[in-house]
Amino acid sequence: MKLTEDYKTELQKAVEVLKNGGIILYPTDTIWGIGCDASNADAVEKVYHLKQRSDTKSMIVLVDTDARLERHVQEVPEMAWDIIDLSDKPTTIIYDQAKDLAKNVIAEDGSIGIRVTKDQFCQQLVKGLGKPIISTSANISGNKSPQSFKDIETAILNGVDYVVNLRQNEQNNPQPSTIIKLSNSGVVQIIRK
């Protein structure tokens, strides 16, 4: 796919904000998300604050490649590769023993939910930043997740450092990702279908 100038400009602006510790509102492979550098604890704290969410509830992280996934998980279970390759919809996997991420992203038990995104814009964001990014629904905690850009609350729109100006008119009834917990001991648990 040839990238338009608008696309390149939006990508460049969003990456710049992420590199400077800011938070963005952006289209993902599921629903609109709030994102930041997943290795920057101060930026992650801003996301928790904006969402009015307890920092004991961990957030999903996006990576662009299998190689980047391996950099942030102590051991990727063999079954994870099959799930990633065979999933026909966006799938987040919760792994044991996260590493090299902000401590406030990692759950109390040391686990982390990571999705290898197949969405081109999200892949380019992660690649441009050179680090994983947070991907959490663009809503105040406890409120309904937005089904489209027009459903995003004013508090969220005003609370981010940058709103990506792409795909704002899409009406494709997006769904949150499937979430599967894979433990190194071989236990598989479906958290959200």
C-alpha positions as MATLAB code, in Angstrom:
seq = 'MKLTEDYKTELQKAVEVLKNGGIILYPTDTIWGIGCDASNADAVEKVYHLKQRSDTKSMIVLVDTDARLERHVQEVPEMAWDIIDLSDKPTTIIYDQAKDLAKNVIAEDGSIGIRVTKDQFCQQLVKGLGKPIISTSANISGNKSPQSFKDIETAILNGVDYVVNLRQNEQNNPQPSTIIKLSNSGVVQIIRK';
ca = [
       0.000    0.000    0.000;
       1.332    3.404   -0.996;
       1.296    5.851    1.905;
      -0.373    9.205    1.254;
       1.211   12.448    2.402;
      -1.597   12.917    4.971;
      -0.907    9.445    6.353;
       2.843   10.102    6.593;
       2.240   13.486    8.263;
      -0.165   12.019   10.828;
       2.228    9.174   11.558;
       5.151   11.580   11.996;
       3.183   13.865   14.357;
       1.915   10.936   16.457;
       5.385    9.381   16.772;
       6.827   12.752   17.807;
       4.246   13.104   20.600;
       4.962    9.527   21.772;
       8.726   10.138   21.787;
       8.171   13.225   23.950;
       6.188   11.306   26.566;
       2.772   12.428   25.360;
      -0.437   10.469   24.889;
      -2.360   10.090   21.651;
      -5.855    9.140   20.513;
      -5.535    6.826   17.520;
      -7.325    4.276   15.328;
      -6.284    0.699   16.139;
      -6.978   -2.750   14.733;
     -10.003   -2.860   17.052;
     -11.644    0.256   18.541;
     -10.232    3.780   18.923;
      -7.489    3.750   21.525;
      -5.449    5.918   23.833;
      -1.750    5.240   23.476;
       1.653    6.139   24.806;
       5.172    4.720   25.012;
       4.724    1.522   27.046;
       8.213    1.882   28.505;
       7.613    5.416   29.851;
       6.060    5.187   33.350;
       5.136    8.913   33.425;
       3.289    8.650   30.104;
       1.506    5.484   31.283;
       0.460    7.320   34.456;
      -1.089   10.082   32.287;
      -3.224    7.442   30.539;
      -4.419    5.987   33.855;
      -5.235    9.506   35.057;
      -7.127   10.423   31.871;
      -9.174    7.215   31.985;
      -9.739    7.649   35.763;
      -8.631    4.044   36.046;
      -6.880    2.287   38.906;
      -3.264    1.532   38.041;
      -3.773   -1.958   39.444;
      -5.696   -2.760   36.239;
      -3.042   -3.384   33.607;
      -3.427   -2.243   29.986;
      -2.821   -3.894   26.629;
       0.427   -3.277   24.778;
       0.857   -3.358   20.981;
       3.980   -4.564   19.196;
       4.646   -4.628   15.463;
       6.637   -7.854   15.075;
       7.267  -11.253   16.636;
      10.830  -10.115   17.361;
       9.602   -7.132   19.419;
       7.217   -9.437   21.291;
      10.150  -11.638   22.299;
      12.010   -8.582   23.654;
       9.252   -7.914   26.182;
       8.308  -11.386   27.402;
      10.708  -13.658   29.296;
       9.467  -16.753   27.473;
       6.853  -16.895   24.702;
       4.993  -20.227   24.960;
       5.090  -22.266   21.732;
       1.282  -22.217   21.523;
       1.328  -18.407   21.276;
       2.879  -18.541   17.790;
       0.019  -20.726   16.519;
      -2.585  -18.426   18.054;
      -0.923  -15.346   16.518;
      -0.635  -16.985   13.080;
      -4.104  -18.551   12.995;
      -6.245  -15.795   14.563;
      -8.661  -14.263   12.123;
      -9.424  -11.356   14.462;
      -7.185   -9.198   16.676;
      -6.048  -11.324   19.611;
      -4.273  -10.185   22.756;
      -2.308  -12.781   24.682;
      -1.483  -12.398   28.370;
       2.034  -13.687   28.995;
       3.890  -14.476   32.222;
       7.012  -12.462   33.081;
       6.961   -9.181   31.180;
      10.251   -7.325   30.789;
      11.593   -3.949   29.659;
       8.263   -2.153   30.043;
       7.130    0.518   32.490;
       6.402   -1.107   35.862;
       2.912    0.451   35.951;
       1.977   -1.408   32.740;
       2.813   -4.816   34.176;
       0.193   -6.621   36.288;
       0.936   -7.365   39.944;
       1.667  -11.020   39.064;
       4.271   -9.920   36.474;
       2.075  -10.703   33.465;
       1.368   -8.482   30.470;
      -1.253   -8.469   27.687;
       0.417   -7.993   24.300;
      -1.038   -7.982   20.793;
       1.074   -8.315   17.669;
      -0.936   -5.879   15.574;
      -1.651   -6.502   11.917;
      -2.977   -2.952   11.432;
      -0.578   -1.000    9.217;
      -0.920    2.322   11.032;
      -0.332    0.708   14.433;
       2.660   -1.218   13.081;
       4.140    2.019   11.712;
       3.554    3.802   15.044;
       5.433    1.105   16.985;
       8.181    0.953   14.364;
       8.540    4.755   14.334;
       8.749    4.909   18.118;
      10.978    1.842   18.259;
       9.094    0.638   21.348;
       5.745   -0.989   22.211;
       2.769    1.308   22.714;
      -0.195    1.209   25.078;
      -3.548    0.446   23.485;
      -6.482    1.024   25.813;
     -10.049    1.891   24.867;
     -10.761    5.602   24.394;
     -13.207    6.005   27.266;
     -13.389    6.952   30.930;
     -13.092    3.738   32.953;
     -16.509    2.180   33.501;
     -18.116    3.963   30.540;
     -19.001    2.232   27.273;
     -16.159    1.827   24.740;
     -16.673    4.046   21.682;
     -17.906    2.245   18.558;
     -16.660    5.067   16.331;
     -14.679    8.282   16.557;
     -17.860   10.373   16.995;
     -18.690    8.387   20.175;
     -15.500    9.436   21.994;
     -16.150   11.538   25.096;
     -15.070   15.201   25.113;
     -12.955   14.606   28.241;
     -10.885   12.064   26.296;
     -10.597   14.263   23.180;
      -9.437   17.200   25.308;
      -7.221   15.094   27.560;
      -4.796   13.680   25.012;
      -1.796   15.488   23.567;
      -2.632   14.569   19.979;
      -5.642   13.218   18.051;
      -4.675   11.281   14.916;
      -6.611   12.704   11.977;
      -7.156    9.427   10.087;
     -10.082    6.970    9.780;
     -12.373    9.216   11.831;
     -15.372    8.552    9.567;
     -15.167    4.761    9.577;
     -18.397    3.018   10.601;
     -17.364   -0.635   10.696;
     -18.710   -1.670   14.122;
     -15.308   -2.573   15.597;
     -14.934   -5.066   18.427;
     -12.387   -5.260   21.250;
      -9.742   -7.937   20.812;
     -10.054  -11.526   21.964;
      -7.967  -11.984   25.135;
      -6.285  -15.294   25.939;
      -4.086  -15.974   28.973;
      -1.218  -18.393   28.309;
       0.894  -19.402   31.267;
       4.341  -20.942   30.946;
       2.961  -23.965   32.800;
       0.657  -24.688   29.846;
      -2.625  -23.328   31.240;
      -4.819  -21.652   28.593;
      -7.700  -19.402   29.676;
     -10.015  -17.380   27.426;
     -10.622  -14.040   29.175;
     -12.685  -12.344   26.414;
     -13.981  -13.882   23.178;
];
